[in-house]
């Protein structure tokens, strides 16, 4: 007998659309599955990790975020009761997740193996058509999401959010159960930091100098709080791209040593000569540290940006607001801080 809470969630799942209690119980009764619990702010998966399971959200909420090369952290979607997690990647040739997923509340997942889901699809026509339909709906969702992120102005994004929430809550009084930073993340609004901009300029200049000294090898280490899902950070990737642009002997960056939020470690900084390793450390509540080192047999040169708090981003936001009063067009930190 399936628990009432589980059954209620499965009725909201597109995979079981049009099926009654008895049909769902008979279908899952002969299938192997288990319930998995996650605490609030747990990492469900990181971008680049493979999709290993066919998971359905039974309770709670998860956040899916994508990090661009510019360092923007964009909330792609929220997963709630009844949602299938990454259905398009369960059977794909490349199962690497394009987004990082973190729990926003305590979460319960119904977990099946891809093989179990395939048997359900093969033997039940309703489930088969529902699964095909859910994949088609993903294309519609992504098209709409790209429109919101790419074409709307900030004002239009805010208006769209308010109208969407008003429709969901069926009220003229709208309750936004999210912080201003979380809303900004969902819009893909870039963070501005004077210190990072200066550090970026120093990084580019140093790379140009070191291009003449091949005896020095370069690598990077970035450290952030345990709640940060993406690794390497967007800022680290941007800095690495700047090094590669100015250092002829490096053609690409790769993930190096990883110290994960749960204490596990993996990876190595021993990479090919043409590659630049980025080590990622997740510990405590560190706002953000980025260090770039040039090491030789004789000595080592290191530059570091260490964010003590988010005040640097606040100052950058004020400077950006003042700058936009007298400038128009597509503006970035390179326009604001022209070093």
N, C-alpha and C positions, 0 to 999 in steps of 0.2 A: 504494500500500500504506500503510495507516494504522499508525503507530508503535504498538508493543505497550503502552506506557504510556498512550497516548491511548485505545486500544481497551479497556484494563482499566477506565479511568474511565467510558467510555461505557456499559459493561455495568452500572455502578452508577447510571447516569442513568435516572430514571423515563421519560424520553422514548423510550428504546430498550428498555424492559422486554419480555422475551419474544422478543427478536431475537438470532440467533446472529451469529458473526463475519462470515460472508459477507453476511448481510442488511444489517448495519450498514455494511460496506465498500461494497456496491453502492449503498446509499442516499446515503451521503456522497460517494461517488466522483463523482457527477454534480452535486454541490452546491459552492457557493463558501464557503469558510471559511478562517480563519487562526488561528494560535496567538499569543497575546499574553502577555508576561511582565511580572510586577509584582514589585518588591522588597518586603522586609518593611517594614511600616508605611507603605506607599503608600496614598494615598487613591484608592479605586476610584470612588466617587461621593459627593456631598454631598446631604443632604436638600434637596428642592426642585429638583434637577437632573433633566432628562428621562431616561427609560430609552431609550437609542438602539439597543441591540444585544440579540441573543438569545445570551447567554453561558452556557457550561457550565464548571464548575470541573474542571480536569484533575488538578491537584495543589495542595497547600497548603490554607490555611484563611483565611477572611475573617470579620470580625465586623460584624454589623449592629446599629446603635445608634439609639435614638429619644430625643430630648430633649424633656421636658415644659416647660410654661410656668413651673413651679416651679424649674426648673434641674436636675431629676433626669436623669441619663443612664442609660437602661435598655438593657441588651443584649437585643435581641429574638430573635436567633438567630445561629448560626454556620453558615457554608457550607463544605462539604468536598467531596472528590473525588466527582464525579458529579452534584452539585447544579446545578440551573438557577437563575440569578440573576434574581430578581424576575419569574417567569413571568406573574404576574397583571397586570403593567404593560406587557408587550411590545406588546400590541394594545389597550390601554385608550384611551379618549378623552383622559383626562388622564394623561400618562405621567410626571408629576413623582414622583420617588421620595420616599416618606414617611420613609425612614431614611437615615442615612449609613453607608457601607460602607468599611471599612479592612482592608488585609491584615494578618493576624497572623503570617504566615510568607511566604516566597517563594511566589508563586502563578503557575500557568500556566492560562490561560483559552482555551477553544475559542470563537471568536467568529464568529457568523453575523449577517447583517442580518435584521430582522423579515420582509422579503420572502422571503428564502431559507427561513426556518422556515415561513412560510405555504405555500410550494410543497410542502414536505415533508408538512405537515398535509393539504393538499388531495389529494396523490397517494398517500399511504400510510395505509391505514385503521388499522394498528396504532399508528403514531405519533399519528394523530388521536385515538384513544381514550385513549392514554397521556397526551397533553397535557390532555385534558378531565379525566381522573382526577387528574392532578397539581394542577389548579386546585381540585378538590373537596377534596383533602387539605389545601390551604392553609387552608380554612375550619375544618377540624377542629383544625389546629395553632394557629390564632389563638384559637379558643375556649378551648383548654387553656392557652395562654400567658396569656390574660387572667385565668383562674382563679388561676394561680400568682401573678401579680403583684398582683392586687386582693384576693383572699380569704384567702390564706395569711398567717399571722404570720411574722416573721423566723425563729423556731425551726422552723416547719413548712417554710419555704423551704429552710433548711439541711438538714433531714431528707430532703426530697424530692431535693435535689441529691445527697446521699450515696447514697441508694437508687438513683438513676438511674445514677450513676457505678459503683456496685457491680455493677449489672446489665450495664453495658457492658463492664466489665473482668473480670466473672465471678470475682470474688475478694473475700474479706473484708478484704483490705488495699487501701485505696483511695488512688490517687495523683491528687492535684489539681494539674494542671500549669498553675495560674493563681495569681496573687497575690491577697491578701485584697482589694485595691482592685478588681481585675477581677471577683471574685465579688460584691462589694458592688454594682458597676455592673450586673451581670446581674440582681440582685434589685430594682433601682430604689431603693436606699437613699439618702436625701437627705443631702447634706453640710451640716454646721452650721458657721458661721463667725461669731464675735462681731463681727469687723470689718465683714463684709458686712451684718450685721444693723443695726449702728450707721449705716453708710453708707446703707442703705435708709431708715432713719428720717429722716436728714438730707435725703435725696432727696425724700421725701414732703413734708416741711416747707417746703423751698425751692420746690417746685412750687406749693404753696399761696400763698406770697408772690408768686412771679412771675406768678401768674394775674392780678394787678392791674397788670402792666406789659407790655402787648402789644407794646411796641417791641423786646422781647427774643425772639429765636427760639432754639429749643432743639434740640440734636442730641447724639448719643452716639457714643463710640468705645470699642471693646473690643479688647484685644490679648491673644493667647494663643500658646502654643507651637505649632510646626508640626504636631504630632501630633493636635491637636484637630480633630475632623471637623465638628462643627456650627458654623454661623455664621448669625445671631448666637448668642452663648452663651446658655444658659438664664438665667443671672443677668442678662445685658443685657436679655433680653425681659421678665423680671420687673420690672426697674427702669423700663423704658419703659412698661409697663402702669401702674405707679404714677404716673408723670408724667402720662400721659393721663387718669388718674382724677382728678387734681387741677388740670389745666390745660385750661380750657374750649376753647381754640383748637386743640387737638390731638385728633384722633379715632382715629388709628391710627399704628402704627409700620411702617416699611418698611426693607428692606435698602438701605444706602447704599453708599459706596465700599468695595470689597473688595480687600485685598492677600492673595493666596492663598499657601499654603505653597510652591508651586512658583515663586513670584516673579511670576506673572502678576497683572494688575490689571484690575478691571472695576467697573462701577457708578458712581454719583455721589451726592453728598449734596444735589444740587439737586432737591428734591421739592416737592410741592404744599404750600400753606400749612397745610392741616389735617393734614399728615403729619409724623412725627418720624423722621428718618434715623438708622440705626444703622450706623456704619462698623465693619468687622471687619478686623483685622490679624493675620496669622499669621507669626510670626518667632521664630527661635532656640528657647530653652527657657523662655520667659516663663510663669510660673505663672498670671498673670491680672491685667490692669489694666482698670478701667472708669472712664471719665471722662464727665461730663455737663456740657455747656457752654450757657450762655445768652448770646447774642451780640447786641449792638446797635451802632449807628453810633458810640456814645460809648465803650463799653467791653465787656468780656467777663468773665463770672463762670463759674468752673469748679470742680467738686468731683471728687475722684479717690479711688478705692480701689485700692491697689497691693499685691497679695499678694507678699511676698518669698519665701514658701515655703508648704508645706502645713501648717505648725505651727498656723496659725489654725483650720484644719479640725479638727485633733486636739484643740485646746482646746475648740472647740465641741462635739465629740463627747463629751468628758468632762462638760461642763456639761449636755448633753442627757441623758446617762445618770443623772446625779445628780437631774435634774429629774423623770425618769420614776419615781423611787422613791416619790414622794409625789403623783403625778398619774396619772390614768387617762383612757382615751378616745383619740380621734384628736388627736395633738399635733403641732404644726408649730413652725417657728422663731418665728412670731408669738406663740405661747404662751410659748416659752422666753425670748425677749427682748421683753418687753412695754414698748416705749418709747412 
